[in-house]
């Protein structure tokens, strides 16, 4: 029996599949990898070559590919209920998941609304904020605020609060643009300033806006601690404390987009925990299902839920997705939460992150590297190549040759590996990343 090779699958894919976030013409010279299967932290192609998945397959795969515990949970759920509409019905996995997530906020965010992807979760939070203000008699509060360099998704509403021109500008005429305020990017520290000083300075920019427009503003949206698509821009937790205080003072909602930074990625289960605050909305996706199935959700407070609780249908939150609260996806998420608890993942990640940071010390000391930074299980540094044009593609291609899946954002190289790396895999990732960097810079 004939088995197609990697080359065969690549040719067929290029003929029929339009790939995301991709200029398809680049695949005339840039490799497209045809995967066969995955095991643990590794992905394998049809020719038997392996790749260490150092970015968790777009930041979703927390506990490795083909994880036995998540697999078994899904197999069990398949024999019970694969899907049912959530309008007018409910089921055990979605109830249990909602209860467990609410408990992780101490009950502060006690209501969960489900969707299928991160951008949809952002859309829900934006709509919920606006609609709740309208239901409470403040219909003029319909503007939003985002940070410079922010990214919150690529649907129309999410793009309106995204400040990445590459994604946003082509669709500018379709967008109701948000206000953009200063980023608390710690790399912007002036001489004598700390990261906390930068955070407070950025918060003052938001205060200036709120003093002028608060009666028109529904919500501020932020990626807590790390603005990922901006190039792993990291900020001090004091910024979140300032945001919470400002939103309370000016009667504005705070939306925490934890799609990429939640689920333990920054060191705590929710990134906001490190600032000791809770927002009015938390958006989750990516890692919540362990990287298995599309799932997203928005968590919110009792008072926002009550703003919609009424006999009039028009006052309800009339938003839906066909696969809202899918039982299989919720069961994968429950298995993911169980692993966090059973394996004491947050504590183990701290040890694992310390080992990886030590292993990456030669990169931190490299003369062509600036701003080496870490937040939990996110590592990043900015390379200074002689020829910056095409650096990310060159680095990605060279990394594949060294059995690594690394996908830089511009000149920023980052790692967001799964939470299962062995000591040997940590050493391999660090030493080969240094080798790739030197070859790409030469």
DRENDO-1510 file (C-alpha; in Angstrom, 1 decimal, always signed):
<recs>
REC; n; res; u; v; w
REC; 1; UNK; +0.0; +0.0; +0.0 .
REC; 2; UNK; +1.4; +3.4; -1.0 .
REC; 3; UNK; +2.0; +5.9; +1.8 .
REC; 4; UNK; +2.2; +9.6; +0.8 .
REC; 5; UNK; +5.5; +11.3; +1.7 .
REC; 6; UNK; +5.8; +14.7; +3.3 .
REC; 7; UNK; +6.5; +16.1; -0.2 .
REC; 8; UNK; +3.2; +14.6; -1.5 .
REC; 9; UNK; +1.1; +16.1; +1.3 .
REC; 10; UNK; +2.8; +19.5; +0.9 .
REC; 11; UNK; +1.9; +19.6; -2.8 .
REC; 12; UNK; -1.7; +18.6; -2.2 .
REC; 13; UNK; -2.0; +21.1; +0.6 .
REC; 14; UNK; -0.6; +24.0; -1.5 .
REC; 15; UNK; -3.2; +23.1; -4.2 .
REC; 16; UNK; -6.2; +23.0; -1.9 .
REC; 17; UNK; -5.6; +24.6; +1.5 .
REC; 18; UNK; -5.5; +28.4; +2.1 .
REC; 19; UNK; -3.3; +28.6; +5.2 .
REC; 20; UNK; -3.9; +31.3; +8.0 .
REC; 21; UNK; -1.6; +34.2; +8.7 .
REC; 22; UNK; +0.3; +33.3; +5.6 .
REC; 23; UNK; +1.4; +34.9; +2.3 .
REC; 24; UNK; +0.9; +31.8; +0.3 .
REC; 25; UNK; +3.4; +32.8; -2.3 .
REC; 26; UNK; +6.1; +32.5; +0.3 .
REC; 27; UNK; +5.7; +28.7; +0.3 .
REC; 28; UNK; +7.4; +28.7; -3.1 .
REC; 29; UNK; +10.6; +29.1; -1.0 .
REC; 30; UNK; +9.6; +28.6; +2.6 .
REC; 31; UNK; +9.0; +25.1; +3.8 .
REC; 32; UNK; +5.5; +23.8; +4.6 .
REC; 33; UNK; +5.7; +20.9; +7.1 .
REC; 34; UNK; +3.2; +18.1; +6.6 .
REC; 35; UNK; +2.7; +16.5; +10.0 .
REC; 36; UNK; +1.9; +12.9; +10.6 .
REC; 37; UNK; +1.5; +12.6; +14.3 .
REC; 38; UNK; +2.6; +14.0; +17.7 .
REC; 39; UNK; +3.9; +12.6; +20.9 .
REC; 40; UNK; +4.7; +14.6; +24.0 .
REC; 41; UNK; +6.5; +17.8; +23.1 .
REC; 42; UNK; +7.3; +16.5; +19.6 .
REC; 43; UNK; +5.6; +16.7; +16.2 .
REC; 44; UNK; +6.6; +14.2; +13.4 .
REC; 45; UNK; +6.3; +14.5; +9.7 .
REC; 46; UNK; +5.5; +11.8; +7.1 .
REC; 47; UNK; +9.2; +11.2; +6.5 .
REC; 48; UNK; +10.0; +10.5; +10.1 .
REC; 49; UNK; +11.6; +13.9; +10.9 .
REC; 50; UNK; +10.7; +15.3; +14.4 .
REC; 51; UNK; +10.3; +18.9; +15.7 .
REC; 52; UNK; +10.3; +20.0; +19.3 .
REC; 53; UNK; +7.1; +22.1; +19.6 .
REC; 54; UNK; +8.6; +25.0; +21.4 .
REC; 55; UNK; +5.6; +27.3; +20.8 .
REC; 56; UNK; +2.9; +24.8; +21.9 .
REC; 57; UNK; +1.3; +24.8; +18.4 .
REC; 58; UNK; +0.3; +28.4; +18.5 .
REC; 59; UNK; +0.3; +28.5; +22.3 .
REC; 60; UNK; -2.5; +25.9; +22.9 .
REC; 61; UNK; -0.9; +22.6; +23.7 .
REC; 62; UNK; -0.1; +22.6; +27.4 .
REC; 63; UNK; +0.5; +19.0; +28.2 .
REC; 64; UNK; +1.9; +17.5; +25.1 .
REC; 65; UNK; +0.5; +15.9; +22.0 .
REC; 66; UNK; -1.5; +12.7; +22.4 .
REC; 67; UNK; -1.8; +13.1; +26.2 .
REC; 68; UNK; -3.1; +9.9; +27.6 .
REC; 69; UNK; -5.3; +11.5; +30.3 .
REC; 70; UNK; -7.0; +13.9; +27.9 .
REC; 71; UNK; -7.3; +11.2; +25.3 .
REC; 72; UNK; -9.1; +8.9; +27.7 .
REC; 73; UNK; -11.5; +11.6; +28.9 .
REC; 74; UNK; -12.5; +12.3; +25.3 .
REC; 75; UNK; -12.9; +8.6; +24.5 .
REC; 76; UNK; -15.2; +8.3; +27.5 .
REC; 77; UNK; -17.2; +11.4; +26.5 .
REC; 78; UNK; -17.6; +10.2; +22.9 .
REC; 79; UNK; -19.7; +7.3; +24.1 .
REC; 80; UNK; -22.0; +9.7; +26.1 .
REC; 81; UNK; -22.7; +12.9; +24.2 .
REC; 82; UNK; -20.7; +14.5; +21.4 .
REC; 83; UNK; -22.8; +17.6; +21.0 .
REC; 84; UNK; -26.1; +19.2; +21.8 .
REC; 85; UNK; -27.3; +22.8; +21.5 .
REC; 86; UNK; -26.8; +24.9; +24.7 .
REC; 87; UNK; -29.9; +27.1; +24.1 .
REC; 88; UNK; -32.6; +25.5; +26.2 .
REC; 89; UNK; -30.4; +22.5; +27.2 .
REC; 90; UNK; -27.4; +21.9; +29.4 .
REC; 91; UNK; -25.0; +19.0; +30.2 .
REC; 92; UNK; -22.6; +17.8; +32.8 .
REC; 93; UNK; -19.3; +18.8; +31.3 .
REC; 94; UNK; -20.3; +22.5; +30.7 .
REC; 95; UNK; -21.8; +22.8; +34.2 .
REC; 96; UNK; -18.7; +21.2; +35.9 .
REC; 97; UNK; -16.3; +23.4; +33.9 .
REC; 98; UNK; -18.2; +26.6; +34.7 .
REC; 99; UNK; -18.2; +25.7; +38.4 .
REC; 100; UNK; -14.5; +24.8; +38.5 .
REC; 101; UNK; -13.4; +28.0; +36.7 .
REC; 102; UNK; -15.6; +30.2; +38.9 .
REC; 103; UNK; -14.1; +28.5; +41.9 .
REC; 104; UNK; -10.6; +29.5; +40.7 .
REC; 105; UNK; -11.7; +33.2; +41.0 .
REC; 106; UNK; -13.2; +32.7; +44.4 .
REC; 107; UNK; -16.6; +33.1; +42.9 .
REC; 108; UNK; -15.9; +36.7; +41.8 .
REC; 109; UNK; -16.4; +35.8; +38.2 .
REC; 110; UNK; -19.3; +33.3; +38.6 .
REC; 111; UNK; -20.9; +33.2; +35.1 .
REC; 112; UNK; -19.4; +31.6; +32.0 .
REC; 113; UNK; -20.5; +32.3; +28.4 .
REC; 114; UNK; -19.1; +29.9; +25.8 .
REC; 115; UNK; -17.8; +30.2; +22.2 .
REC; 116; UNK; -15.3; +28.4; +20.0 .
REC; 117; UNK; -12.2; +30.7; +19.6 .
REC; 118; UNK; -10.4; +33.6; +21.1 .
REC; 119; UNK; -11.6; +36.3; +18.8 .
REC; 120; UNK; -15.2; +35.2; +19.5 .
REC; 121; UNK; -14.6; +35.5; +23.2 .
REC; 122; UNK; -13.3; +39.1; +22.7 .
REC; 123; UNK; -16.4; +39.9; +20.6 .
REC; 124; UNK; -18.6; +38.5; +23.4 .
REC; 125; UNK; -16.9; +40.6; +26.1 .
REC; 126; UNK; -17.2; +43.8; +24.0 .
REC; 127; UNK; -20.8; +43.2; +23.2 .
REC; 128; UNK; -21.6; +42.2; +26.8 .
REC; 129; UNK; -20.0; +45.3; +28.1 .
REC; 130; UNK; -21.8; +47.7; +25.7 .
REC; 131; UNK; -25.1; +45.9; +26.1 .
REC; 132; UNK; -24.9; +45.8; +29.9 .
REC; 133; UNK; -24.4; +49.6; +30.0 .
REC; 134; UNK; -27.4; +50.1; +27.7 .
REC; 135; UNK; -29.5; +47.8; +29.9 .
REC; 136; UNK; -28.5; +49.9; +32.9 .
REC; 137; UNK; -29.6; +53.2; +31.2 .
REC; 138; UNK; -26.2; +54.3; +29.9 .
REC; 139; UNK; -26.4; +53.7; +26.2 .
REC; 140; UNK; -23.7; +56.4; +25.4 .
REC; 141; UNK; -21.0; +54.1; +26.8 .
REC; 142; UNK; -20.1; +52.5; +23.5 .
REC; 143; UNK; -16.4; +53.2; +23.0 .
REC; 144; UNK; -13.4; +51.0; +23.9 .
REC; 145; UNK; -9.8; +51.5; +24.9 .
REC; 146; UNK; -6.9; +49.2; +24.0 .
REC; 147; UNK; -3.1; +49.5; +24.4 .
REC; 148; UNK; -0.5; +50.4; +21.7 .
REC; 149; UNK; +0.6; +47.3; +20.0 .
REC; 150; UNK; -2.3; +45.3; +21.3 .
REC; 151; UNK; -3.8; +42.2; +19.6 .
REC; 152; UNK; -7.1; +40.7; +20.4 .
REC; 153; UNK; -8.2; +38.8; +17.3 .
REC; 154; UNK; -9.1; +39.2; +13.7 .
REC; 155; UNK; -12.9; +39.4; +13.6 .
REC; 156; UNK; -14.3; +42.8; +13.0 .
REC; 157; UNK; -15.0; +43.7; +16.6 .
REC; 158; UNK; -11.7; +42.2; +17.9 .
REC; 159; UNK; -9.8; +44.0; +15.1 .
REC; 160; UNK; -11.3; +47.3; +16.3 .
REC; 161; UNK; -9.4; +46.9; +19.6 .
REC; 162; UNK; -6.2; +45.6; +17.9 .
REC; 163; UNK; -3.3; +47.9; +17.2 .
REC; 164; UNK; -1.2; +45.8; +14.9 .
REC; 165; UNK; -1.3; +47.5; +11.4 .
REC; 166; UNK; -0.4; +44.3; +9.5 .
REC; 167; UNK; -3.7; +42.7; +10.7 .
REC; 168; UNK; -5.9; +45.8; +11.1 .
REC; 169; UNK; -5.2; +48.3; +8.3 .
REC; 170; UNK; -6.7; +46.4; +5.3 .
REC; 171; UNK; -10.0; +46.3; +7.1 .
REC; 172; UNK; -9.9; +49.9; +8.5 .
REC; 173; UNK; -13.0; +51.1; +6.7 .
REC; 174; UNK; -15.1; +48.3; +8.4 .
REC; 175; UNK; -14.0; +49.1; +12.0 .
REC; 176; UNK; -15.3; +51.3; +14.8 .
REC; 177; UNK; -11.8; +52.1; +16.0 .
REC; 178; UNK; -10.9; +52.1; +19.7 .
REC; 179; UNK; -8.9; +54.6; +21.6 .
REC; 180; UNK; -5.3; +53.6; +21.8 .
REC; 181; UNK; -3.3; +54.4; +25.0 .
REC; 182; UNK; +0.3; +54.0; +25.9 .
REC; 183; UNK; +1.7; +50.5; +26.4 .
REC; 184; UNK; +3.4; +49.7; +29.7 .
REC; 185; UNK; +6.2; +47.9; +27.8 .
REC; 186; UNK; +9.0; +47.5; +30.3 .
REC; 187; UNK; +11.6; +48.0; +27.4 .
REC; 188; UNK; +10.5; +51.6; +27.3 .
REC; 189; UNK; +12.1; +52.4; +30.6 .
REC; 190; UNK; +14.1; +55.6; +30.5 .
REC; 191; UNK; +17.4; +56.0; +32.4 .
REC; 192; UNK; +16.7; +55.5; +36.1 .
REC; 193; UNK; +13.2; +54.1; +35.5 .
REC; 194; UNK; +11.9; +50.7; +36.7 .
REC; 195; UNK; +9.3; +48.6; +34.9 .
REC; 196; UNK; +6.8; +49.7; +37.6 .
REC; 197; UNK; +7.6; +53.4; +36.7 .
REC; 198; UNK; +6.9; +52.7; +33.1 .
REC; 199; UNK; +3.6; +51.0; +34.1 .
REC; 200; UNK; +2.5; +54.1; +36.2 .
REC; 201; UNK; +3.5; +56.4; +33.3 .
REC; 202; UNK; +1.4; +54.4; +30.9 .
REC; 203; UNK; -1.5; +54.4; +33.4 .
REC; 204; UNK; -1.4; +58.2; +33.5 .
REC; 205; UNK; -2.0; +58.2; +29.7 .
REC; 206; UNK; -5.2; +56.2; +30.3 .
REC; 207; UNK; -6.2; +58.5; +33.1 .
REC; 208; UNK; -5.9; +61.5; +30.8 .
REC; 209; UNK; -8.3; +59.8; +28.3 .
REC; 210; UNK; -10.8; +58.8; +31.0 .
REC; 211; UNK; -10.9; +62.3; +32.4 .
REC; 212; UNK; -12.1; +63.4; +29.0 .
REC; 213; UNK; -14.2; +60.5; +27.7 .
REC; 214; UNK; -15.3; +58.2; +30.6 .
REC; 215; UNK; -19.0; +58.9; +30.1 .
REC; 216; UNK; -18.6; +57.5; +26.5 .
REC; 217; UNK; -16.3; +54.6; +27.3 .
REC; 218; UNK; -17.6; +51.1; +28.0 .
REC; 219; UNK; -14.4; +49.2; +28.7 .
REC; 220; UNK; -10.7; +48.9; +28.6 .
REC; 221; UNK; -9.2; +45.7; +27.2 .
REC; 222; UNK; -5.7; +44.4; +28.1 .
REC; 223; UNK; -3.6; +41.3; +27.8 .
REC; 224; UNK; -2.4; +41.0; +31.4 .
REC; 225; UNK; +1.4; +40.9; +31.9 .
REC; 226; UNK; +2.3; +40.0; +28.3 .
REC; 227; UNK; +1.1; +41.6; +25.0 .
REC; 228; UNK; +1.9; +38.5; +23.0 .
REC; 229; UNK; +1.5; +39.3; +19.3 .
REC; 230; UNK; +3.2; +42.7; +19.9 .
REC; 231; UNK; +6.4; +40.7; +20.4 .
REC; 232; UNK; +6.0; +39.3; +23.9 .
REC; 233; UNK; +5.8; +42.8; +25.4 .
REC; 234; UNK; +6.0; +42.4; +29.2 .
REC; 235; UNK; +4.9; +44.8; +31.9 .
REC; 236; UNK; +4.9; +45.1; +35.6 .
REC; 237; UNK; +1.8; +43.8; +37.5 .
REC; 238; UNK; +1.3; +47.3; +39.0 .
REC; 239; UNK; -0.2; +48.3; +35.7 .
REC; 240; UNK; -3.1; +46.0; +36.3 .
REC; 241; UNK; -3.6; +47.5; +39.7 .
REC; 242; UNK; -3.7; +50.9; +38.2 .
REC; 243; UNK; -6.1; +49.8; +35.5 .
REC; 244; UNK; -8.5; +48.3; +38.1 .
REC; 245; UNK; -8.4; +51.5; +40.2 .
REC; 246; UNK; -9.0; +53.7; +37.2 .
REC; 247; UNK; -11.9; +51.6; +35.9 .
REC; 248; UNK; -13.5; +51.7; +39.3 .
REC; 249; UNK; -12.9; +55.5; +39.6 .
REC; 250; UNK; -14.4; +56.3; +36.2 .
REC; 251; UNK; -17.1; +53.6; +36.1 .
REC; 252; UNK; -15.6; +51.7; +33.1 .
REC; 253; UNK; -15.4; +47.9; +32.7 .
REC; 254; UNK; -12.0; +46.1; +32.6 .
REC; 255; UNK; -11.7; +43.2; +30.2 .
REC; 256; UNK; -8.7; +40.8; +30.7 .
REC; 257; UNK; -7.9; +39.0; +27.5 .
REC; 258; UNK; -6.2; +35.9; +29.0 .
REC; 259; UNK; -6.6; +33.9; +25.8 .
REC; 260; UNK; -2.8; +33.4; +25.5 .
REC; 261; UNK; -1.6; +34.3; +29.0 .
REC; 262; UNK; -4.1; +32.4; +31.1 .
REC; 263; UNK; -4.1; +28.7; +32.1 .
REC; 264; UNK; -0.8; +28.9; +33.9 .
REC; 265; UNK; +1.3; +30.5; +31.1 .
REC; 266; UNK; +2.5; +33.5; +33.1 .
REC; 267; UNK; +3.1; +31.5; +36.4 .
REC; 268; UNK; -0.3; +31.8; +38.0 .
REC; 269; UNK; -3.5; +30.2; +36.6 .
REC; 270; UNK; -4.9; +33.6; +35.7 .
REC; 271; UNK; -2.4; +36.3; +35.0 .
REC; 272; UNK; -4.5; +38.8; +36.9 .
REC; 273; UNK; -3.8; +37.0; +40.1 .
REC; 274; UNK; -0.3; +38.3; +40.1 .
REC; 275; UNK; -1.6; +41.8; +40.5 .
REC; 276; UNK; -4.1; +40.8; +43.2 .
REC; 277; UNK; -7.1; +42.1; +41.1 .
REC; 278; UNK; -10.1; +40.6; +39.2 .
REC; 279; UNK; -11.4; +42.3; +36.0 .
REC; 280; UNK; -15.0; +42.5; +35.1 .
REC; 281; UNK; -14.5; +40.0; +32.2 .
REC; 282; UNK; -11.9; +37.3; +31.6 .
REC; 283; UNK; -11.6; +35.9; +28.1 .
REC; 284; UNK; -10.1; +32.3; +27.9 .
REC; 285; UNK; -9.3; +30.1; +25.0 .
REC; 286; UNK; -6.2; +28.4; +23.6 .
REC; 287; UNK; -4.8; +26.3; +26.5 .
REC; 288; UNK; -8.1; +25.8; +28.2 .
REC; 289; UNK; -8.8; +22.6; +26.3 .
REC; 290; UNK; -5.2; +21.5; +26.4 .
REC; 291; UNK; -4.8; +22.2; +22.7 .
REC; 292; UNK; -7.3; +19.6; +21.7 .
REC; 293; UNK; -10.5; +21.2; +20.6 .
REC; 294; UNK; -11.7; +24.7; +19.8 .
REC; 295; UNK; -13.2; +26.3; +22.9 .
REC; 296; UNK; -13.4; +29.8; +24.4 .
REC; 297; UNK; -15.4; +31.4; +27.1 .
REC; 298; UNK; -16.0; +34.7; +28.9 .
REC; 299; UNK; -16.2; +34.8; +32.6 .
REC; 300; UNK; -18.0; +37.8; +34.2 .
REC; 301; UNK; -19.5; +39.1; +37.5 .
REC; 302; UNK; -22.9; +38.7; +39.0 .
REC; 303; UNK; -23.8; +42.4; +38.5 .
REC; 304; UNK; -23.2; +42.2; +34.8 .
REC; 305; UNK; -25.2; +39.0; +34.5 .
REC; 306; UNK; -28.1; +40.7; +36.4 .
REC; 307; UNK; -28.1; +43.6; +33.9 .
REC; 308; UNK; -29.4; +41.1; +31.3 .
REC; 309; UNK; -31.8; +39.1; +33.7 .
REC; 310; UNK; -35.2; +40.3; +32.7 .
REC; 311; UNK; -38.6; +39.2; +31.3 .
REC; 312; UNK; -38.0; +41.1; +28.0 .
REC; 313; UNK; -36.2; +39.1; +25.4 .
REC; 314; UNK; -34.5; +42.1; +23.9 .
REC; 315; UNK; -32.7; +42.7; +27.2 .
REC; 316; UNK; -31.1; +39.2; +27.1 .
REC; 317; UNK; -27.7; +38.6; +25.6 .
REC; 318; UNK; -28.7; +37.3; +22.2 .
REC; 319; UNK; -25.4; +35.8; +21.0 .
REC; 320; UNK; -24.7; +32.3; +20.1 .
REC; 321; UNK; -22.4; +29.8; +18.3 .
REC; 322; UNK; -23.7; +26.5; +17.0 .
REC; 323; UNK; -21.0; +24.6; +19.0 .
REC; 324; UNK; -21.4; +26.7; +22.1 .
REC; 325; UNK; -20.3; +24.7; +25.2 .
REC; 326; UNK; -19.5; +21.6; +23.1 .
REC; 327; UNK; -19.4; +18.6; +25.5 .
REC; 328; UNK; -16.2; +17.1; +24.0 .
REC; 329; UNK; -14.3; +20.4; +24.2 .
REC; 330; UNK; -15.6; +21.0; +27.8 .
REC; 331; UNK; -14.5; +17.5; +28.8 .
REC; 332; UNK; -11.0; +18.1; +27.4 .
REC; 333; UNK; -10.9; +21.3; +29.5 .
REC; 334; UNK; -12.0; +19.4; +32.6 .
REC; 335; UNK; -9.2; +16.9; +32.0 .
REC; 336; UNK; -6.8; +19.8; +31.5 .
REC; 337; UNK; -7.8; +21.3; +34.9 .
REC; 338; UNK; -7.5; +17.9; +36.5 .
REC; 339; UNK; -3.9; +17.7; +35.4 .
REC; 340; UNK; -3.2; +21.1; +36.8 .
REC; 341; UNK; -4.4; +19.9; +40.2 .
REC; 342; UNK; -3.1; +16.4; +40.2 .
REC; 343; UNK; +0.4; +17.3; +39.0 .
REC; 344; UNK; +0.8; +20.6; +41.0 .
REC; 345; UNK; +1.6; +22.1; +37.6 .
REC; 346; UNK; +2.1; +25.7; +38.7 .
REC; 347; UNK; +4.8; +24.7; +41.2 .
REC; 348; UNK; +6.4; +22.3; +38.7 .
REC; 349; UNK; +6.4; +25.0; +36.0 .
REC; 350; UNK; +8.3; +27.3; +38.3 .
REC; 351; UNK; +11.1; +24.7; +38.6 .
REC; 352; UNK; +10.9; +24.0; +34.9 .
REC; 353; UNK; +11.1; +27.7; +34.0 .
REC; 354; UNK; +14.1; +28.2; +36.2 .
REC; 355; UNK; +15.9; +25.4; +34.5 .
REC; 356; UNK; +15.1; +26.8; +31.0 .
REC; 357; UNK; +16.2; +30.3; +32.0 .
REC; 358; UNK; +19.5; +29.0; +33.2 .
REC; 359; UNK; +20.0; +27.0; +30.1 .
REC; 360; UNK; +19.3; +30.1; +28.0 .
REC; 361; UNK; +21.9; +32.2; +29.8 .
REC; 362; UNK; +24.3; +32.1; +26.8 .
REC; 363; UNK; +21.6; +33.7; +24.6 .
REC; 364; UNK; +21.0; +36.4; +27.3 .
REC; 365; UNK; +24.7; +37.2; +27.1 .
REC; 366; UNK; +24.9; +37.2; +23.3 .
REC; 367; UNK; +26.1; +40.5; +21.9 .
REC; 368; UNK; +23.4; +40.5; +19.2 .
REC; 369; UNK; +20.6; +40.0; +21.8 .
REC; 370; UNK; +18.7; +42.7; +23.7 .
REC; 371; UNK; +15.9; +42.6; +26.2 .
REC; 372; UNK; +16.0; +38.9; +27.2 .
REC; 373; UNK; +12.8; +38.5; +29.3 .
REC; 374; UNK; +10.7; +36.0; +31.0 .
REC; 375; UNK; +7.2; +35.7; +32.5 .
REC; 376; UNK; +6.4; +32.3; +33.8 .
REC; 377; UNK; +6.6; +29.9; +30.9 .
REC; 378; UNK; +7.1; +32.6; +28.3 .
REC; 379; UNK; +10.6; +33.5; +27.2 .
REC; 380; UNK; +11.6; +36.1; +24.6 .
REC; 381; UNK; +14.5; +38.1; +23.3 .
REC; 382; UNK; +15.1; +40.7; +20.6 .
REC; 383; UNK; +17.7; +39.8; +18.0 .
REC; 384; UNK; +19.7; +42.5; +16.2 .
REC; 385; UNK; +20.6; +41.0; +12.8 .
REC; 386; UNK; +22.6; +42.8; +10.2 .
REC; 387; UNK; +19.8; +42.2; +7.7 .
REC; 388; UNK; +16.4; +42.5; +9.5 .
REC; 389; UNK; +14.4; +41.9; +6.4 .
REC; 390; UNK; +13.1; +38.4; +6.4 .
REC; 391; UNK; +14.7; +37.5; +9.7 .
REC; 392; UNK; +11.7; +35.7; +11.1 .
REC; 393; UNK; +11.3; +33.4; +8.0 .
REC; 394; UNK; +15.1; +32.7; +8.0 .
REC; 395; UNK; +15.1; +31.8; +11.6 .
REC; 396; UNK; +12.0; +29.6; +11.3 .
REC; 397; UNK; +13.5; +27.7; +8.4 .
REC; 398; UNK; +16.8; +27.2; +10.1 .
REC; 399; UNK; +15.1; +26.1; +13.3 .
REC; 400; UNK; +13.2; +23.4; +11.4 .
REC; 401; UNK; +16.6; +22.1; +10.2 .
REC; 402; UNK; +17.6; +21.7; +13.8 .
REC; 403; UNK; +14.4; +19.9; +14.8 .
REC; 404; UNK; +12.8; +23.0; +16.5 .
REC; 405; UNK; +9.4; +24.6; +15.9 .
REC; 406; UNK; +10.1; +28.3; +16.6 .
REC; 407; UNK; +8.2; +31.1; +14.9 .
REC; 408; UNK; +9.6; +34.6; +15.6 .
REC; 409; UNK; +7.5; +37.7; +15.6 .
REC; 410; UNK; +9.6; +40.1; +13.6 .
REC; 411; UNK; +13.0; +40.2; +15.3 .
REC; 412; UNK; +11.6; +38.8; +18.5 .
REC; 413; UNK; +12.3; +35.2; +19.2 .
REC; 414; UNK; +10.1; +33.6; +21.8 .
REC; 415; UNK; +9.4; +30.2; +23.4 .
REC; 416; UNK; +6.1; +29.1; +24.9 .
REC; 417; UNK; +6.7; +25.4; +25.3 .
REC; 418; UNK; +4.3; +22.8; +26.7 .
REC; 419; UNK; +4.5; +22.2; +30.4 .
REC; 420; UNK; +6.1; +18.8; +30.1 .
REC; 421; UNK; +9.7; +19.4; +29.0 .
REC; 422; UNK; +12.2; +17.0; +30.4 .
REC; 423; UNK; +15.7; +18.2; +31.4 .
REC; 424; UNK; +17.1; +16.7; +28.2 .
REC; 425; UNK; +14.5; +18.6; +26.1 .
REC; 426; UNK; +15.3; +21.8; +27.9 .
REC; 427; UNK; +19.0; +21.4; +27.2 .
REC; 428; UNK; +18.3; +20.6; +23.5 .
REC; 429; UNK; +15.9; +23.5; +23.1 .
REC; 430; UNK; +18.4; +26.0; +24.6 .
REC; 431; UNK; +21.5; +24.8; +22.8 .
REC; 432; UNK; +19.9; +24.5; +19.4 .
REC; 433; UNK; +18.2; +27.8; +19.7 .
REC; 434; UNK; +21.6; +29.4; +20.3 .
REC; 435; UNK; +22.9; +27.5; +17.2 .
REC; 436; UNK; +20.0; +28.7; +15.1 .
REC; 437; UNK; +20.5; +32.3; +16.3 .
REC; 438; UNK; +24.1; +32.3; +15.4 .
REC; 439; UNK; +23.5; +30.8; +11.9 .
REC; 440; UNK; +20.7; +33.2; +11.2 .
REC; 441; UNK; +22.7; +36.2; +12.3 .
REC; 442; UNK; +25.8; +35.2; +10.2 .
</recs>
